[in-house]
Each structure stands twice: as C-alpha cells, then as structure tokens.
Amino acid sequence: MIRKATIKDAKAVADIYNEYVANSDATFETDPVSEKEMAARIAEISASFPYLAYETDGGEIAGYCYAHAWKERAAYADTWENAVYLSPAHTGKGIRRILMERLIEECRNNGCHALIACITAGNEASGALHIKLGFRQASHFRGGRVQIRPAA
C-alpha cells in the first residue's frame, strides 16, 4: 500500500536511506542520518511536497519517495526534484516503479510542471526506470576539477 509518509516512519526511512549512504554514492551524503534528523526532514519536506511510503501487508516500510524544491529562485517554483529509495530486501518487485508513478501523479496534482532526477553514474536501474516513465536526460555533470579561465 502506498500512503503519505509520516514522522512515525522516520526510523524505517532512515534505515533504508543509510543503506544507500553506506553502500552507494546515490545520496550525495557521506554520514548516516539519525532517526531524529530523518523525522525533521520528513516533516519539513512533506509540509510542501509529496512524501510517500510503500508499506507491505505486514506493516514494513519497503521503500519511500518524495519530491522537493529543485532550486530556491522563484522562476523554479514549479520545478521539483524527486528521490526514491527501496529496502534492499524489496528490490526487483516493481515497488520503485509503483512509487514513482504515484509520485509523478501527486506532483502533477500539486502544481509541479517539471520533475527532475539527479542520477549518479553507475545507477543504470534508476536511469532506465526514469526513461521508462518519460524522463529524458537533460544534462551530464562530470567529475573532477573545473578550470575557470578569465577572458583574455
């Protein structure tokens, strides 16, 4: 069942998220997030944007997704970024797709005009899913140092 996430889900969400922090570069974070910090994040984001949890029949949170502001400038007010994370025990069951389809619907119903996904290299499964859902690649950030040369 997909439902709105609440701060009561913070421990389960933090556990799922911290699995990605520890074992991937998908989160862009390097330190685990506490249950208290995750509760604050859920409260803040869900006050303005869709934040969904997938709960199994047994009451376990198998995954979650949310949208949030992409940039702070007023011109980007209707452009949001999405995130979706699954418990490793629940991958390969189609849950990520179901969550994303519902999130896209919620975003459309709440005034989002452009939904963006920032997907790290090596995360082909997420990239493929987003393409299947109608996303298209708009940019490619390359690693390494950027040299800025002054105009001559």
N, C-alpha and C positions, 0 to 999 in steps of 0.2 A: 504494500500500500504506500502511495506517495502522499505525504502530508507536509504541512508547514513545519519547519524545524523550530524548536523552542530551546531556551537555555537549559532545560532538563536533558537535552541531547548532548550537552557540551562534552561530557566525558567520552561518549562513543565517537563523536565527531573528532575530538582531539586525538583519540587513539588511532582512528583511520588516517587523519592528517599527518600525525607524527610518523607513521609508517612510511609515508612519502618523503618527509623531511629526512629521515634516516637512510632511506634506500634509493632515492632518486634526486634529480635536480628539477623536478616538475614544480615545486613550490616556490623556488627562489628564496627559501629560508634555510638557515643552517642549524638553528637551535629548536628543540622541541617546544611545543606550545602547551602551557598548563591548562587544566580544565577551567580555571578561573578566567584566564585570558581568552579562551575559546568562547566561554559564556558571554564575555563582553563583546567579542566580535559578532557573535550570532545576534545579540540584542541590537547592536549598532546597525549592522547591515540589514537585518530583517525589518527594521523600522521604516526603511525607504525602498527596499528591493525584495524580490522574491528569494526565499531561502527555503529549500525543500529537503526533506529526508525520505529515504526509502526504508520503510520498516517491514521486516519479514512477518509472517504469520505468528512466529514465536516471540515477537517484540524486539528483535535485534535490529539495530541500525546497520543496514548493509552498505549504504552509501548516502551521499548528500551532494547537493549542488546549489549554487547561488549566482546571482548577478550583483554587480556593484558598479559604481561610477568608474568610467574609464579615465577621464581627466576632470579636473576641477573647473575649468573655464566654462562659462555659460554656453558657449557655442557647442559644447559636447554634452549638454544636459540629457539629451535623448540617446546618447551612445554609451552602452554599458559593456562590461567585460564579464565573461562567465568563468566559472570554475566548477569542476565535477571530480569527485573522489569516491572510490569504492574500497571497501574492505577487501584485502587480498583473498579472503575466503569466498567472495561473491563475484569474482571476475568471470567473464565468459558466459554469463547467464542472460545478457541483454539488459541488465539493470541500468547501465550507464546510458544506453540509448533511450530507455523509457524516461529516465530522469531528465535527460536533455530535451526530449520532445515536450515534456511538461513545462520545463523551464522556458523554452522558447515561446510556448503559448502564454505563459504568465507574463513574460517580458512584453510581448505584443499587447496584451490586455492592459498593461500598466504604462504605456506610453513610450516604450523603447523603440527607436527607429533603426538602430544599428547595434548588433550584438557582436562583440569581438572575443576571440580566443587567442591567448598567447601560449603557444605550444612549443615546448623545448625540443631541440633536435634529439632524435632517438625515441621519441614518443609517437611512433608510427600509428599505433592503435587509436590514440586520441585524434591525431590528424585525419586518419581515414574516417573515423566516425563523424567528425565535423564536416568533412567533404560530403558524406552521405546525407547529412542534414541540411545541405545547401550553403555551407560556408565556402569561401574561396580564399586562397592565400592572397594577401594584400601587401605583405612586406616580409622581409627576412633580416633579422638582426644578426650580425656576425660578431663573433667573439674577438678578443684581442684589443690592443690599444688603437685608438683613433688618433691620427695625426691631423692637427688643425694648422694649416699654413696660412699666414697672413697674406692678404692680397699684395701683389708687387706694386 
